[in-house]
Amino acid sequence: MPGLLIKNVPLKLHRKLKTMALLHHRSLTREALALLEQAVSGNWLRSRELPPALKGRFSLTNEFINMAKREGRA
């Protein structure tokens, strides 16, 4: 099985990870793997509602961007 070595983990992050591992009754390695799996699975991103992109005082919607493209080509 492939391995992964993470160096120079900030102390504060290490403590948080260790605390989470204890709460979930996992080793530090298993907790890190669970968090990595959650992060790359896509479920994490889908579960968060992202705010619309803003530029100035209005939202940059696809409709607005397409309109701006059309006007720029006229």
N, C-alpha and C positions, 0 to 999 in steps of 0.2 A: 504494500500500500504506500502511495507517495506521502512524503512528509512536508511539513511547512514549519519554518523557524521564523519567529517574529522577534526582532531585536529592538532594543531601546524603547520598550513600552513605558510610557509615562507612569510614574508611581500612582497617581490619582486614578488613572484608567485601570491599572492592574488591581488596585484595591476594589474598585467597583465590580470588575469582572469576578474577582475572588468572592465578593459578597453575593453576587448573583448565583455563582456556582454553589455556594453553601445553601442558599434559599431553594435551589432546584435540585439539591442532593446530587450534584454532578461534580466531576473533577474539573479543574480549570481548563484542561484541554477539551473535554466534552462540552463544556459551556461555550467556549470559543467556537467550536465546530457548529453547535446548534445556532448560535448567532450568525455565523457566516452563511449557513444553509438558509436561514430565514432571509437574510439580506439579498442573496443571489437568486432566490426562488421566484422573485417577482411578486409574491404575495404581499410583501412589505410595502412595495410601491403602490400596488392596487388598493391597499387598505387605507392609504393616506390620500386625502383630497387635496390636490395641489391648487393653489390660488391662480387665477388667470394672470398671464404675463402683463406687466404694466409698463408703459412708456409715457411718462408725463402724467396727464390727467385722465387717460382713457385706456381701456383694455385693448390689447393687441389680439383681436380675434382673427380667425382664418378669413372671415368675411372682409374685415378691414384690410388685411394684408393683400388679399386678392384684388380688392378695389384699388389699392395703392399701386399694385403692379400694372393693372389695366390703365390707370391714369398716366403712369410713367411711360407707357409705350405709345400713347396717343400722339 
